[in-house]
Amino acid sequence: MNEIGTKPHKFRPTDSQLALAEAIVREEERESQGVTHVPASVYTDPDHWEREKAALFGRLPQVIAPSALLPEAGMAVPHDQTGRPLLITRDAEGKAHVFLNVCRHRGTRLVEGTEIQCAKRLVCPYHAWTYKLDGKLLALPRPDTFPGFEKSEHSLIELPSFEAGGLIWFSPVEGADFSDAQTLGADFAAFGMDDLHLFRRKTHDVAGNWKLIMDAFLESYHVTRLHAKTIGPFFKDGITSGDHIGPHARSAVGRKEELDHVDLTDMEALRRVITFAYQLLPATIIIPSPDYVNVMVLMPQAHNRTLVEDFMLIPEKPATEKARDHWERSWALLDGGVFASEDFRAAELGQQGLETGAVPQITLGTLETGILRFHETVQEALRAAN
């Protein structure tokens, strides 16, 4: 164990992660279309947002939380930010579930609040109908007053879900295809995300379109400028390589001269010289830093308002005050500084400017082609839903 009390990484990159690193070594920049543009209306038009809401957030499998939110069996947490009252549980067998947070008796909200609860069963506050954490109705008072009642037919309403690589996905509709989530799970397992500890989580209310937030994590052009007083000095403009897993984007930024002396098959060493980033459709961002991982789940509320839940995952629970202080400083730097004060604030300022109509389209240079490809992916999803 090192001086801040964290376990060393003992993971190997996946073949596709290794391919991105090798592309940087070969100095292979992604192909560019030159200067391109995206219409400002995709950020400012409420009708466009309504189409996105139905086609993306109302239909596609999406991340709801990291597995570390519920690290043990017998845990549950309400989740309302998607627009429906949801309840995430981990049952006695350790399986994660996503339910509608609604009692099957009279429709009462089953669990209130936003905090994680430890319990072997869920009891409705109205009439004490009691459910197991796998959703099965366990008991109800005065069952004699419900003649012919079958408990097996009154389990909680469960939404399709899938857990892999330290992430819990769910689908708002039946028939979800989680194959991309399974493929991505191998990547996230290579970062050790299956066994990470949740250090902090916080929900930010950002007065900006959700895609303006995604945009910031699709290019490295802004890093040494916007983040000049925080993480900018630790970065240099480097070579970006990237690819897609289905509609999900994966990128790596690094410099050849730093990679020439690194064992690319050692994930711990690789994370010190390459910044990986994942943008999962519709709206989740995964940023692995050298010794921790940030998971940001975006939950749009309107065309100009987005809730962002930021989770900071670390190797293990801090065992000493020195270790806790180390992670507190990292959390303050990223969540409070880089994300809240810089990235999210930039999104709000961008929304304000675009709403004036002064800029009919945003202009993208060759270091920002990831943004164009993301918007193309969103448009493809909109067309597919029609």
C-alpha positions in Angstrom: 0.0 0.0 0.0 1.4 3.4 -0.9 1.6 6.5 1.3 -2.0 7.7 0.6 -3.4 4.3 1.3 -4.5 3.2 -2.2 -4.1 -0.1 -3.8 -1.8 -0.2 -6.9 -3.4 -0.9 -10.2 -2.8 -4.3 -11.7 -4.6 -4.1 -14.9 -3.8 -4.5 -18.6 -5.4 -2.2 -21.3 -7.9 -3.9 -23.6 -6.7 -4.4 -27.1 -8.7 -1.5 -28.4 -7.4 0.8 -25.6 -3.9 -0.3 -26.6 -4.6 0.5 -30.2 -5.5 4.1 -29.4 -2.2 4.4 -27.5 -0.2 2.9 -30.4 -1.9 5.3 -32.8 -0.5 8.2 -30.7 2.9 6.6 -30.8 2.6 6.5 -34.6 1.5 10.1 -34.5 -1.8 9.3 -36.3 -4.2 12.2 -35.8 -7.8 11.5 -36.5 -9.0 12.5 -39.9 -10.3 16.0 -40.1 -12.8 17.6 -42.4 -11.3 21.0 -41.9 -13.4 23.8 -40.4 -17.0 22.6 -39.8 -20.1 23.9 -38.2 -23.1 22.9 -36.0 -26.3 24.9 -36.0 -26.9 26.9 -32.9 -30.6 25.8 -32.9 -29.7 22.3 -31.6 -28.8 24.0 -28.3 -31.6 26.7 -28.2 -34.7 25.2 -29.8 -37.1 23.8 -27.3 -38.8 21.7 -30.0 -35.4 20.1 -30.9 -35.0 19.2 -27.2 -38.4 17.6 -27.1 -37.4 15.3 -30.0 -34.1 14.4 -28.2 -36.1 13.7 -25.0 -38.3 11.2 -26.8 -35.7 9.6 -29.1 -32.7 9.5 -26.9 -33.6 9.7 -23.2 -37.0 8.1 -23.6 -35.7 5.1 -25.7 -32.0 4.4 -25.4 -30.2 2.3 -22.8 -28.3 4.7 -20.5 -26.1 4.8 -17.5 -27.9 5.7 -14.2 -25.1 5.3 -11.7 -21.7 3.6 -11.0 -21.9 0.3 -9.2 -20.0 1.8 -6.3 -23.2 3.8 -5.4 -24.6 0.5 -4.0 -21.4 -1.4 -3.0 -23.1 -4.1 -0.9 -26.2 -6.3 -1.0 -29.2 -4.9 0.9 -29.0 -1.3 -0.4 -31.4 1.0 -2.2 -31.4 4.6 -3.4 -34.3 6.7 -4.9 -33.5 8.5 -8.2 -35.8 11.1 -9.6 -33.7 13.2 -12.0 -34.6 11.2 -15.2 -38.2 12.6 -15.0 -39.6 9.4 -13.4 -39.5 8.2 -9.9 -36.9 5.4 -10.0 -35.5 3.2 -7.3 -32.1 1.4 -7.7 -31.5 -1.6 -5.4 -29.0 -4.3 -4.8 -30.7 -7.4 -3.7 -29.6 -10.2 -1.3 -27.8 -11.9 -4.1 -25.9 -8.8 -5.1 -27.8 -8.2 -8.3 -28.7 -4.6 -9.2 -32.2 -3.6 -10.2 -34.0 -0.5 -11.4 -37.6 -0.2 -10.4 -40.3 2.4 -10.6 -40.4 3.8 -7.1 -44.2 3.1 -6.8 -46.0 0.8 -4.5 -48.3 -1.6 -6.4 -51.2 -1.1 -4.0 -52.2 2.6 -4.3 -49.3 4.1 -6.2 -47.5 5.7 -3.2 -43.9 6.6 -3.5 -42.1 3.7 -1.8 -38.9 5.3 -0.7 -38.4 9.0 -0.2 -35.3 11.2 -0.2 -32.1 11.0 -2.2 -29.8 9.1 0.2 -28.6 5.5 0.1 -30.6 3.3 2.4 -29.5 -0.1 3.9 -32.4 -2.5 4.3 -33.4 -6.0 3.7 -36.9 -5.0 2.6 -38.8 -2.0 1.4 -42.0 -1.0 3.4 -44.5 1.4 1.9 -45.2 4.3 4.3 -48.9 4.3 3.6 -50.2 0.7 4.2 -46.9 -1.1 4.9 -46.9 -3.3 1.9 -43.5 -4.9 2.0 -41.2 -5.8 -0.8 -37.9 -7.6 -1.1 -35.0 -5.8 -2.8 -35.5 -8.0 -5.9 -39.0 -6.4 -6.2 -41.1 -9.3 -5.1 -44.0 -8.5 -2.8 -43.2 -10.2 0.5 -46.2 -9.3 2.7 -49.2 -7.0 3.2 -51.3 -6.3 6.3 -54.6 -8.0 6.6 -54.2 -10.2 3.5 -57.7 -11.7 4.3 -59.2 -8.5 3.0 -57.8 -9.2 -0.4 -59.6 -12.4 -1.4 -58.0 -14.2 -4.4 -55.0 -11.9 -4.3 -51.8 -13.2 -5.8 -48.6 -11.6 -4.4 -46.6 -13.0 -7.3 -48.6 -10.7 -9.6 -47.8 -7.6 -7.7 -44.1 -7.2 -7.8 -42.6 -3.8 -8.3 -42.4 -2.6 -11.9 -38.9 -3.3 -13.1 -37.1 -1.6 -15.9 -34.5 -3.4 -18.0 -31.1 -3.0 -16.5 -27.5 -4.3 -17.0 -24.4 -4.0 -14.9 -20.9 -4.3 -16.3 -17.5 -2.7 -15.7 -18.6 -0.8 -12.6 -21.6 0.9 -14.2 -25.4 0.3 -13.9 -27.3 0.9 -17.1 -31.1 0.9 -17.5 -33.5 1.3 -20.4 -36.8 3.3 -20.2 -38.4 0.7 -22.6 -38.5 -3.0 -23.0 -36.4 -4.9 -25.5 -33.2 -3.0 -24.8 -29.9 -4.1 -26.4 -27.1 -3.9 -23.8 -24.4 -5.3 -26.1 -22.5 -2.0 -26.3 -22.6 -1.8 -22.5 -21.1 -5.3 -22.3 -18.3 -4.4 -24.7 -17.6 -1.1 -22.9 -17.6 -3.0 -19.6 -14.3 -4.6 -20.6 -12.7 -1.2 -21.0 -14.0 0.1 -17.6 -12.9 -3.2 -15.9 -9.4 -2.4 -17.2 -9.5 0.8 -15.1 -10.5 -1.3 -12.1 -14.0 0.3 -11.9 -15.6 -3.0 -10.8 -14.0 -2.6 -7.3 -13.7 1.2 -6.8 -15.0 3.0 -3.8 -17.4 6.0 -4.1 -15.7 8.9 -2.3 -18.1 11.7 -3.2 -21.1 12.4 -5.3 -22.8 15.8 -6.1 -25.5 17.0 -8.4 -25.0 20.2 -10.2 -27.8 22.3 -11.7 -26.3 23.8 -14.9 -28.2 26.5 -16.9 -27.1 25.2 -20.2 -28.0 22.7 -22.9 -26.8 19.2 -22.2 -24.8 19.0 -25.4 -22.7 22.1 -24.5 -21.5 20.1 -21.5 -20.8 17.0 -23.6 -18.9 19.2 -26.1 -16.4 20.2 -23.5 -15.3 16.6 -23.0 -15.1 15.9 -26.8 -12.0 18.1 -27.5 -8.8 19.0 -25.8 -8.5 22.4 -27.5 -9.8 24.2 -24.4 -7.8 22.4 -21.7 -4.8 24.7 -21.4 -6.9 27.8 -21.9 -10.1 27.4 -19.9 -8.3 25.4 -17.2 -5.2 27.6 -17.1 -5.5 28.1 -13.4 -6.3 24.5 -12.4 -5.3 21.5 -14.5 -4.1 23.3 -17.6 -0.4 23.4 -16.5 -0.4 19.6 -16.4 -1.5 19.2 -20.0 -0.1 20.0 -23.4 -1.7 19.9 -26.8 -1.1 16.4 -27.9 -2.2 13.9 -30.5 -5.8 12.7 -30.2 -6.8 9.2 -31.3 -10.3 7.9 -31.0 -13.0 5.5 -32.2 -16.5 4.4 -31.5 -18.3 1.5 -29.8 -21.7 1.6 -31.4 -22.8 5.3 -30.9 -20.4 5.7 -27.9 -17.2 7.7 -28.4 -13.8 6.8 -26.9 -10.7 9.0 -27.1 -7.1 9.2 -25.9 -4.9 12.2 -25.8 -1.1 12.0 -25.3 2.3 13.0 -26.6 4.5 10.6 -28.5 7.7 11.5 -26.7 6.1 10.6 -23.3 4.8 7.3 -24.6 8.1 6.2 -26.1 9.4 5.3 -22.6 6.2 3.7 -21.2 5.2 0.0 -21.2 1.9 0.4 -23.0 0.6 -2.8 -21.6 0.8 -1.5 -18.0 -2.5 0.4 -17.4 -1.2 2.2 -14.3 1.8 3.6 -16.3 -0.4 4.3 -19.3 -2.9 6.4 -17.3 0.0 8.7 -16.2 0.7 9.8 -19.8 -2.6 9.4 -21.6 -5.9 11.0 -20.8 -8.7 8.6 -21.8 -12.3 9.9 -22.1 -15.6 8.2 -22.9 -18.8 9.9 -24.0 -21.6 7.4 -23.8 -24.8 8.2 -25.7 -27.0 9.7 -24.7 -25.3 11.7 -21.9 -22.6 10.1 -19.7 -19.0 11.1 -19.4 -16.2 8.9 -18.0 -12.9 10.5 -17.2 -10.2 8.2 -15.8 -7.5 10.2 -14.0 -4.2 8.6 -13.1 -5.5 7.3 -9.7 -9.3 7.8 -9.7 -12.3 8.0 -12.1 -15.0 10.6 -12.5 -18.4 9.4 -13.8 -20.7 12.2 -14.8 -24.3 11.4 -15.6 -26.2 14.2 -17.4 -29.9 14.4 -17.0 -31.4 17.2 -19.1 -34.5 19.0 -17.7 -35.1 21.4 -20.5 -33.3 22.7 -23.6 -31.4 25.2 -21.4 -31.1 23.3 -18.1 -29.2 20.1 -17.2 -28.6 18.3 -14.0 -25.2 16.6 -13.8 -24.5 14.0 -11.1 -20.7 13.7 -10.6 -19.3 10.6 -8.9 -15.7 10.4 -7.8 -14.5 6.8 -7.6 -11.2 5.9 -5.8 -9.3 2.6 -5.3 -10.5 2.1 -1.7 -12.0 3.8 1.3 -9.4 6.1 2.9 -7.8 4.5 5.8 -6.0 7.5 7.2 -6.6 11.3 7.6 -3.7 11.8 5.1 -5.4 9.7 2.5 -8.8 11.4 3.1 -7.1 14.8 2.8 -5.5 13.7 -0.5 -8.9 12.7 -2.0 -10.6 15.8 -0.6 -8.2 18.0 -2.5 -8.6 16.0 -5.7 -12.4 16.3 -5.3 -12.3 20.0 -4.7 -10.0 20.5 -7.7 -12.1 18.5 -10.2 -15.7 18.8 -9.1 -15.6 22.3 -7.6 -12.9 23.8 -9.7 -12.5 22.2 -13.2 -16.1 21.0 -13.7 -18.3 23.4 -11.8 -16.4 26.7 -12.1 -14.9 26.1 -15.5 -16.6 23.5 -17.8 -20.1 23.9 -16.5 -19.8 27.7 -16.3 -18.5 27.7 -19.9 -21.6 25.8 -20.9 -23.8 28.4 -19.2 -22.0 31.3 -20.8 -22.3 29.6 -24.2 -26.0 29.1 -23.7 -26.4 32.8 -22.9 -24.6 33.8 -26.0 -26.3 31.4 -28.4 -29.7 32.4 -27.1 -29.1 35.9 -28.4 -29.1 34.6 -32.0 -25.8 36.5 -32.7 -24.1 33.2 -33.6 -26.3 31.1 -36.0 -23.8 28.3 -36.0 -20.8 27.2 -33.9 -17.5 26.9 -35.7 -15.2 23.9 -35.1 -11.6 23.6 -35.9 -9.6 20.4 -36.5 -9.0 19.9 -32.8 -12.8 19.8 -32.3 -13.9 17.1 -34.7 -15.1 15.0 -31.8 -17.9 17.5 -31.3 -19.0 17.2 -34.9 -19.1 13.4 -34.8 -21.1 13.5 -31.6 -23.7 15.8 -33.1 -23.8 13.5 -36.2 -24.5 10.6 -33.9 -27.3 12.4 -32.1 -28.9 13.3 -35.5 -28.6 9.6 -36.5 -30.5 8.6 -33.4 -33.2 11.2 -34.0 -33.7 9.9 -37.6 -33.7 6.3 -36.4 -36.5 7.1 -33.9 -38.8 8.6 -36.7 
